[in-house]
Amino acid sequence: MRALGTLAFALLVCACEPRTITLQSPTPTGSAATTAASGSPTATPVPTPKPTLRPLPTAATVSRLLSYERGGDIGVPSLRLLLLADGRVLTEETNGQLFYRRLTPSGTASLLLQAIQTGYFEKDATYAREPLPGSTPPAHGTTFINFVVQNGGRDVHVSTIPTGQPDDNLYQPSPARDKISALARSFEDLSTLLPSSAWAESAPTNYSAQLHRLFVAPQPVPAPQSAPDAETVWPFTPALDVFGEPLTAAIGVTNLRCGIVGVDDAFSLGDALARARAIPAYIAGLRVVTASLASRSTSGSVRLQMSPLLPNEAPTCVGSQPIF
């Protein structure tokens, strides 16, 4: 009886405690396991299909009233100022990020007038430096500034090397260069140049383009060992080597292709490049994104360059040129 009582108590305790019981199947013998493995062929994983590029969103162009770029012998010129007919003023920060503010109609007219009143934007011109008689300045890279100003219903292009260079004493004085350089310096600080009443939106806002231009340039030189594979990184179908259309007018680049992608696809590509560590990071609004990838199909490499279209740019590759 005492043994039955003890058993009954034990059963009661087990019934009251909340427990999870896991039943373990017996381990098959070696011969059984071998038979099962040989009888079940391993399934080949099916790769996930890559999405196609989305239809391009509609994006209206806005007329350019004034632009000012500064650059050198290497790299992409920096967009110091772009004034649009709708009052937006785009500027590029030192990290390549594009921002915009907005002027009032009177502020827009005032900024454009600052350039036209110099008198140097009546016709296209390049104001070069002229050496002093008897001097032979050493050859070296230099800074240049480019202006495009809408005057009389047409775009006037003016370029020069700004004054203030270390070797200016070897060149003849130039009133034109002095005046255009002073204009460029004033455009570097619009808060001083224009009163606060000229601004409709004075706080900088990140520029997000609806369309982006993408250059694809195959290279015969192999990519570094650390470069990710282009076929793996490219997130779309069809393949990268048939993206866009051939661009035969490009200078110094062979087999170049170019196409326009929408903002969502630009973000997908930028994110794929960042995850593959082909670029440090992707931020919408960067003026230029450049990456070098390995190409297994050609045993070479491929260079990519993607840029947001500015509001005054048409969605086309015609007349465009990459800067690798």
Secondary structure, DSSP 8 states (H G I E B T S, - for coil): -HHHHHHHHHHHHHHHS------------HHHHHHHHHHS-----------B-----------EEEEEEEE-SSS--EEEEEEETTSEEEEE-TTSBEEEEEE-HHHHHHHHHHHHTTS--SS-EEE---B-TT---------EEEEEEEETTEEEEEEE--S--TTGGGB---HHHHHHHHHHHHHT-HHHHS-GGGEEEEEEEE---SEEEEEEEEESS---TT--BHHHH--SBS-GGGSSEE-TT-SS-SS-EEEEEEHHHHHHHHHHHHHTTSSS---TTBS-EEEEEEETTTTEEEEEEEEE--TTS-S--TT-----
